[in-house]
Amino acid sequence: MRPNVNFQALDLNVARARIALSLVTVVSIYVDPTTGGMFGIAPFMLIVLGLHLAYGAALYMAIKSAAAPAGLPAAWTVLDVLFATLLALSTEGPTSPAYAFFAFAIIATGCRFGLRATSLVTLSSVLVYLLTIRLREGAQSSIYLMRPAYLAITGYLIAFLVQERANFEARIRELQASAERERIARSLHDGYVQALASLNVRLAACRELLLKQRADEVVRQLGELRMMVGREYDEVRSYLRTLVDLDQQALVDSLPNQFDTQFRIEISFSAGVMVVEEVFQIVLEGIRNAWRHGRATAASVNVAQAAQALRIVITDDGKGFGQAPTVPWSIASRVEEFGGRLTIHRDQTGAHLEIEMPAGR
């Protein structure tokens, strides 16, 4: 069972191919000397091909206007076989184009449906083709009996390839889903789960401070926790919107860059675990911004310690921030939470961020 998807683009291509088949067939019959002489064509054959061309054009217009009923693909499958049968009745001979029309009906079914429908159309086409040859040629039908056999072989190969492609697409979807689940799990573990763990530790610290009646520190800690929860809430909300394709810009920004950003990273400092975790979160966000949003070819990150402060410098040669008042809010909120200072140099090419954070927390 194929997933419920929009086949309009595929149906339009098949409709174009159907029109091209009509035109090419008319030209081929006109120049075929076995059909009554060069540029000769029987009236019934011309009528059948004219109707087929009109039918193909009408299908194309109906599909393009998105006004085609849901059952139209099944209907045109039957009509394709019918037109092939009419051509077999009117043109069967050494150079009959009926075989191409039967093959087209099978291929079109394979493109649109699955193995069962393709096999059914193949069987129907072979039986109709065989009966048509018997009816038209009579005693001479044995000369052309291999054509239905070749059509059966062609139909079998088409059905086999259709099923193999369906299996391949199913496998690809399975691998993509597995990779997406792994990416989501990794993102949740490295980001939001760690944030929850940090939140739990800080709540435990607030409890200890309350027991020691250090209310001022508890108020400060709760204020920072409120900012932290708000930031994580915004990040989760933004992440969920990208998962369901609601935020198109976020979706575009999440696509892989056309080139691989080269990073030069230098980190050397000494601090407590909470400061270390926050610094690496800032560095990670800076790396993602340079690659995903800035589209930079080269970037550098430098983290160094000076007295009681940590200095973080992140630069890249990407789009930068320009003169717009926007700031990387995730980095800015983390810096503000720890009482640091963020400076953005907008007069330089690319992005240039300088961050100072206290190292003694």
C-alpha positions in Angstrom: 0.0 0.0 0.0 1.5 3.3 -1.1 1.3 6.3 1.3 -1.3 8.9 0.7 0.6 11.5 -1.3 -0.1 14.0 -4.1 0.5 12.3 -7.5 -0.4 15.4 -9.5 3.2 16.0 -10.8 3.5 12.3 -11.7 0.1 12.2 -13.4 1.0 15.3 -15.4 4.2 13.7 -16.7 2.3 10.6 -17.7 -0.3 12.7 -19.4 2.5 14.5 -21.4 4.0 11.1 -22.4 0.5 10.0 -23.5 0.2 13.0 -25.8 3.7 12.5 -27.1 2.9 8.8 -27.9 -0.1 9.9 -30.0 1.9 12.4 -32.0 4.9 10.1 -32.5 2.6 7.3 -33.6 0.8 9.4 -36.2 4.2 10.5 -37.6 5.5 6.9 -37.6 2.4 5.6 -39.5 2.5 8.4 -42.0 6.1 7.6 -43.0 5.6 3.8 -42.8 5.6 2.4 -46.4 3.8 -0.8 -45.2 0.6 1.1 -44.4 -0.5 1.7 -48.0 2.4 3.8 -49.2 4.5 6.7 -48.0 2.3 9.2 -46.1 -0.7 6.9 -46.3 -3.0 6.2 -43.3 -6.3 4.4 -43.0 -9.3 6.5 -42.0 -10.3 4.3 -39.0 -6.7 4.4 -37.8 -6.6 8.2 -38.1 -9.9 8.5 -36.2 -8.6 6.2 -33.4 -5.3 8.2 -33.1 -7.2 11.5 -33.2 -9.5 10.4 -30.4 -6.5 9.2 -28.4 -4.8 12.6 -28.8 -7.9 14.4 -27.8 -8.3 12.0 -24.8 -4.7 12.6 -23.8 -5.1 16.4 -24.0 -8.3 16.4 -22.0 -6.7 14.3 -19.3 -3.7 16.7 -19.1 -6.0 19.7 -18.8 -8.1 18.0 -16.1 -5.0 17.0 -14.1 -3.4 20.4 -14.5 -6.5 22.2 -13.2 -6.7 19.9 -10.2 -10.3 19.1 -11.0 -9.7 15.4 -11.8 -11.9 13.0 -9.8 -10.3 10.5 -7.5 -11.2 7.5 -9.7 -9.7 9.0 -12.8 -6.4 7.0 -12.7 -8.3 3.7 -12.7 -10.5 5.0 -15.6 -7.6 6.0 -17.8 -5.9 2.7 -17.2 -8.9 1.0 -18.8 -9.0 3.6 -21.6 -5.3 3.1 -22.4 -5.9 -0.7 -22.8 -9.0 0.1 -24.9 -7.2 2.4 -27.3 -4.4 -0.2 -27.6 -7.0 -2.8 -28.5 -8.6 -0.5 -31.2 -5.2 0.1 -32.7 -4.4 -3.6 -32.7 -7.7 -4.2 -34.6 -7.0 -1.5 -37.2 -3.2 -1.7 -37.6 -2.1 -5.2 -36.7 0.7 -6.2 -39.0 4.5 -6.3 -39.2 4.9 -2.7 -38.0 1.8 -2.2 -35.8 2.1 0.5 -33.1 -0.4 -1.4 -30.9 2.4 -3.1 -28.9 3.7 0.4 -27.9 0.3 1.4 -26.7 -0.2 -1.8 -24.6 3.3 -1.3 -23.1 2.5 2.3 -22.3 -0.7 1.2 -20.5 1.4 -1.2 -18.4 4.1 1.3 -17.6 1.6 4.0 -16.7 -0.1 1.6 -14.3 3.3 0.7 -12.8 4.1 4.3 -12.2 0.8 5.1 -10.6 -0.1 1.8 -8.8 1.6 -1.2 -7.3 2.5 -4.8 -8.3 -1.0 -6.2 -8.2 -2.5 -3.5 -10.5 0.4 -3.8 -12.9 0.2 -7.6 -13.1 -3.6 -7.3 -13.7 -3.2 -4.8 -16.5 -0.4 -7.0 -18.0 -2.6 -10.1 -18.0 -5.5 -8.2 -19.4 -3.4 -6.7 -22.2 -1.9 -10.0 -23.1 -5.3 -11.7 -23.3 -6.9 -8.9 -25.3 -3.9 -8.6 -27.6 -4.0 -12.4 -28.2 -7.7 -12.4 -28.9 -7.4 -9.4 -31.3 -4.7 -11.2 -33.3 -6.8 -14.3 -33.5 -9.8 -12.3 -34.6 -8.0 -10.2 -37.1 -5.5 -12.6 -38.6 -7.4 -15.9 -38.4 -5.2 -18.7 -39.8 -2.2 -16.4 -40.1 -2.3 -15.5 -36.4 0.5 -17.9 -35.5 2.9 -15.4 -37.2 2.2 -12.8 -34.6 1.6 -15.0 -31.5 5.0 -14.1 -30.0 4.0 -10.5 -29.7 1.6 -11.2 -26.7 4.4 -13.4 -25.3 6.9 -10.5 -25.5 4.3 -8.2 -24.0 3.9 -10.6 -21.1 7.6 -10.7 -20.5 7.8 -6.9 -20.7 4.8 -6.6 -18.3 6.4 -9.0 -15.9 9.7 -7.1 -15.9 7.8 -3.8 -15.3 5.8 -5.2 -12.5 8.9 -6.7 -10.9 10.8 -3.4 -11.1 7.7 -1.5 -9.7 7.7 -3.8 -6.7 11.5 -3.5 -6.2 11.2 0.3 -6.3 8.3 0.2 -3.8 10.4 -2.0 -1.5 13.4 0.4 -2.0 11.3 3.4 -1.2 9.9 1.7 1.9 13.4 0.9 3.1 14.5 4.5 2.4 11.6 5.8 4.5 12.4 3.4 7.2 16.0 4.5 7.3 15.0 8.2 7.2 12.6 7.7 10.1 15.2 5.8 12.1 17.8 8.5 11.5 15.3 11.2 12.4 14.4 9.4 15.6 18.0 9.1 16.5 18.6 12.8 15.8 15.6 13.8 17.9 16.8 11.5 20.8 20.3 12.9 20.6 19.0 16.5 20.5 16.7 15.9 23.5 19.5 14.1 25.5 22.2 16.7 24.8 19.9 19.7 25.2 16.6 19.5 27.0 17.4 16.5 29.2 20.6 18.2 30.4 18.6 21.3 31.0 16.1 19.4 33.2 19.0 17.8 35.1 20.5 21.2 35.7 17.1 22.5 36.8 16.8 19.6 39.3 20.2 20.4 40.8 19.4 24.1 41.2 16.0 23.4 42.8 17.8 21.1 45.3 20.2 24.0 46.0 17.3 26.4 46.5 15.8 23.9 49.0 19.1 23.9 50.9 19.2 27.7 50.9 15.7 27.8 52.3 16.6 25.5 55.1 19.5 27.8 55.9 17.1 30.8 55.7 19.1 32.5 53.0 16.0 34.0 51.3 17.9 36.6 49.2 19.9 33.9 47.4 16.8 31.8 46.9 15.0 34.7 45.2 18.0 35.3 42.9 18.3 31.6 42.1 14.5 31.4 41.4 14.8 34.4 39.0 17.6 32.7 37.1 15.6 29.5 37.0 12.6 31.3 35.6 14.8 32.7 32.8 16.2 29.3 32.2 12.8 27.6 32.0 11.5 30.4 29.7 14.5 29.9 27.4 14.2 26.2 27.3 10.4 26.5 26.6 11.1 28.8 23.7 13.7 26.3 22.3 11.4 23.3 22.6 8.5 25.3 21.0 10.8 26.3 18.1 12.1 22.8 17.7 8.6 21.3 17.7 7.5 23.8 15.0 10.4 22.6 12.8 9.3 19.0 13.3 5.8 19.7 11.9 7.0 22.1 9.2 5.1 25.1 10.8 8.0 27.4 10.8 9.3 27.4 7.2 12.2 29.7 7.9 13.4 27.4 10.7 13.0 24.5 8.4 15.1 26.1 5.7 17.7 27.1 8.3 17.9 23.5 9.5 18.8 22.2 6.0 22.4 21.2 5.5 24.7 23.9 4.2 26.0 23.7 0.7 29.6 23.7 2.1 31.2 22.5 5.3 32.1 25.3 7.6 35.7 25.0 8.9 36.1 25.8 12.6 39.2 26.7 14.6 38.5 26.2 18.3 40.8 27.1 21.2 39.5 26.6 24.8 41.4 26.9 28.0 39.9 27.8 31.3 39.1 26.6 34.8 35.7 26.8 36.4 33.0 24.9 38.2 30.7 22.4 36.6 27.8 24.7 36.1 29.9 27.4 34.4 31.6 24.8 32.2 28.3 23.4 31.1 27.0 26.9 30.3 30.1 27.9 28.4 30.0 24.8 26.2 26.3 25.4 25.6 27.1 28.9 24.4 30.0 27.6 22.2 27.7 24.9 20.7 25.0 27.4 19.9 27.6 29.7 18.3 28.9 26.9 16.2 25.4 26.0 15.1 24.6 29.6 14.3 27.7 30.1 12.2 27.0 26.9 10.1 23.2 26.9 9.9 22.2 30.5 9.9 25.4 32.4 9.0 26.3 30.0 6.1 29.9 30.7 6.9 32.9 29.0 5.2 35.2 29.6 8.2 34.7 30.4 11.9 36.7 30.5 15.1 35.9 30.1 18.7 38.2 31.2 21.5 37.6 30.7 25.2 40.2 32.0 27.6 40.4 33.0 31.3 41.3 36.4 32.5 41.4 37.1 36.2 37.9 36.2 37.5 36.2 36.4 34.1 35.9 34.2 31.1 36.2 35.7 27.7 34.5 34.0 24.7 35.0 35.2 21.2 33.0 33.7 18.3 33.7 35.0 14.7 32.8 33.8 11.3 32.8 35.1 7.7 29.0 34.4 7.1 26.0 36.7 6.7 26.5 38.4 10.1 23.9 40.5 11.9 24.1 43.7 9.9 22.6 46.7 11.5 19.4 44.9 12.5 18.8 45.0 16.3 18.5 41.2 16.4 20.7 39.2 18.7 21.2 35.4 19.1 18.6 35.2 21.9 19.7 31.8 23.2 23.2 32.9 23.7 22.1 36.3 25.1 19.7 34.7 27.6 22.4 32.3 28.9 24.9 35.2 29.2 22.3 37.3 31.1 21.4 34.4 33.4 25.0 34.2 34.6 25.5 38.0 34.9 27.7 38.3 31.9 28.0 40.8 29.0 27.4 40.2 25.3 28.9 42.6 22.7 28.1 42.2 19.0 30.4 44.1 16.5 28.2 44.9 13.6 30.8 46.9 11.6 32.8 43.9 10.6 32.3 41.2 7.9 30.4 38.2 9.2 29.5 37.8 12.8 31.7 38.8 15.7 30.6 38.1 19.3 32.5 38.9 22.4 31.2 37.5 25.7 32.5 38.0 29.2 31.2 35.8 32.0 32.1 35.5 35.7 34.1 32.3 36.3 33.6 32.0 40.0 30.1 30.6 40.2 
